[in-house]
Amino acid sequence: MGLEAKLNQDSFFTTTIDAIAAWARKNSVWPMPMGISCCAIEMMAVGDPKYDIARFGSEVMRFTPRQCDLMIVAGTVTYKMAHVVKKIYDQMPDPKWVIAMGACTSSGGMYRSYNVVQGIDQFLPVDVYLAGCPPRPDNLLNALIMIQDKIGKSKARDFQDEPLTEYPIHIKN
Amino acid sequence: MEIKELLTQKIKDKLPDVQFTTVEFRSELSIIINKKDIVKLCLFLKDDPDLAFNFCEDVTAIDWARRNQRFTVVYHIFSMKNKFRLRLKCDVEEDDCKIDSVSSVWKTADWEERETYDMYGIHFNNHPDLRRMFMPEEFEFYPLRKDFPLMGIPGSLPLPKK
């Protein structure tokens, strides 16, 4: 690591807040495991020691959306489930990212039918689409690395001035 | 006596006013009856100690699309005592798309009839809770009918706003 050598020499280095925030952010992406069907099995395999998502700082699968940065939508999203997925997505704090894992989630896949949403980008902003049915665990790691690259390029001002319109409170007089 | 003969003989003896025909295909017995007799026959088949059809496995329907009597409601019932499975069939017209519920006979028929209602739009009289099962409550169509397009009707299922 170059960091220790740098600290031994001068005990300080200069950087920008943006760079250090993005570096911290991208190496601790906490996923929300939105495992809806068979892709979730591959998502579980990513957590095991063979593939080990912990190498990328994302082993903390949080089962509450309020502690998550990344939603891995793993599985077929029906029209009825779409409302649940959106509700959970809305509860995640900004900044947040979405991986559409697998063919069903990205495009409806083999379920070309009235009850399956033909791609979750109809109601969610998707960052990475992941091919495969289901995708291999290494493929999900690849998607995570792509998300990390995207986060690494982000600036703090990208996430400012987001109006809070999710759950307006109505007060009756 | 074999169970199939016993079954038809018993119905003839005990329920003389019930009209029925039997069809046997690959040693599976089907009984075709009028829809007005369904609850009476089911109650008899369940309560008779020799027959004892104590398990309603499935209630579903067939949409024949262009036939005069458009729907057929199909019941699969099973007798644990005789280890015998029986199929009951009732024709239902499209104009009078109603049949009596057998949920008073077998409690499990409650959800099976709800599913049939959800997918085919067949109403079950005297059903305790006839709501949609898979589709949203405000959905207006019946997906397993033959005139329903495979990709659905655009805009009929709402998505959350982006």
Interface residues (C-beta under 8 A of the other chain):
Chain A: Y79 K80 A82 H83 K86 K87 R112 S113 Y114 N115 V117 Q122 F123 L124 P125
Chain B: F134 M135 P136 P143 F148 P149 L150 M151 G152 I153 L157 P158 L159 P160 K161 K162
